[in-house]
Amino acid sequence: MIATVISAYLSMIISADHESNNINPQKSLNVLLIVLVLISTVVGFFVTLTDDLI
């Protein structure tokens, strides 16, 4: 799932490179890391909830 999100993000950046706007790479990295941490936290929370069911 994380690989899919990263792949989609990188694909979006590659397709946006054809346009002539300047993107701050540090800001993009920070946003990507924040999104990955949030997704990981949510997945980890749900895994802890389902751990008691098994």
TAMOCOR-V712317 format. One line per field, one symbol per residue. phi: phi as a letter, one per 20 degrees, with the letter a starting at -180 (. if undefined). psi: psi as a letter, one per 20 degrees, with the letter a starting at -180 (. if undefined). burial: + if it has 9 or more other ideal C-beta (glycine too) atoms within 8 Angstrom, else -. Layout:
phi=???
psi=???
burial=???
This chain:
phi=.fffffffffffffffffeddedffffffffffffffffffffffffffefffe
psi=ghhgggggghhggghiiirlqppohggggggghgghggghggghghhhhihih.
burial=----++--+---+--+-----------+---+--++--++--+-----------
